[in-house]
Amino acid sequence: MKKIGIVQLGKNGVTENFIETLKTYFKNHNSVRISVLKSGTRDREEFRKIAEEIPKKLGENFTSRTIGFTIIVRKWRKSMR
């Protein structure tokens, strides 16, 4: 059974603290579901930029998928370190 963590993204957007929180979630979960709140954005173009930015900041071992205003980020293989 796969574990899925759930995080909300609000008006502060993608901050360093948010990225650190995601990294902590990935220590115990295979994927994380990020719900973008109305205070975060409801603009599709800005939402798309956020969805592309998150895996880039996490590193090369992550990929994302969007469903509505939800971003699902998945760790697809173990780090080579």
C-alpha positions in Angstrom: 0.0 0.0 0.0 1.3 3.4 -1.0 1.4 6.2 1.5 0.2 9.7 0.4 0.9 12.8 2.5 -1.5 15.8 2.2 -0.2 19.4 2.3 -2.0 22.7 1.6 -0.4 25.6 -0.2 -1.8 29.0 0.7 -1.1 32.7 0.1 2.6 32.5 1.0 3.2 30.3 -2.0 6.3 28.1 -2.6 8.7 29.2 0.1 11.9 27.5 1.4 10.0 26.4 4.5 7.3 24.8 2.3 10.0 22.9 0.3 11.6 21.7 3.6 8.2 20.5 4.8 7.7 18.5 1.5 11.2 17.0 1.9 10.2 15.9 5.5 7.0 14.3 4.1 9.0 12.3 1.5 11.0 10.6 4.3 7.8 8.7 5.2 5.6 8.9 2.0 5.9 7.9 -1.6 3.9 10.8 -2.9 2.4 14.0 -1.6 -0.9 15.6 -2.6 -0.7 19.4 -2.5 -4.1 21.3 -2.4 -3.7 24.8 -3.6 -6.1 27.0 -1.6 -8.1 29.9 -3.1 -5.8 32.3 -1.2 -2.9 30.6 -3.1 -4.1 31.2 -6.6 -7.1 30.5 -8.9 -5.3 31.7 -12.0 -4.5 28.7 -14.2 -1.3 30.1 -15.6 0.1 30.9 -12.2 -1.0 27.5 -11.0 0.9 25.8 -13.8 4.1 27.7 -12.9 3.7 26.6 -9.3 3.3 23.0 -10.4 6.5 23.2 -12.5 8.5 25.0 -9.8 7.9 22.5 -6.9 9.6 19.4 -8.4 12.5 21.6 -9.7 13.1 22.9 -6.1 12.8 19.4 -4.7 15.4 17.9 -7.0 15.7 15.7 -10.1 14.1 12.6 -8.5 10.6 14.1 -8.3 7.8 14.6 -10.8 4.4 16.2 -10.6 0.9 15.8 -12.0 -2.0 18.2 -11.7 -5.7 17.4 -11.2 -7.9 20.5 -10.9 -6.1 22.7 -8.3 -4.3 19.8 -6.8 -0.7 18.9 -7.5 0.5 15.3 -6.9 4.3 15.1 -6.4 5.9 11.7 -6.6 9.4 10.5 -5.7 10.2 8.2 -8.6 13.5 6.6 -7.5 16.0 6.7 -4.7 18.7 9.3 -4.6 22.1 8.2 -5.9 23.8 9.7 -2.9 
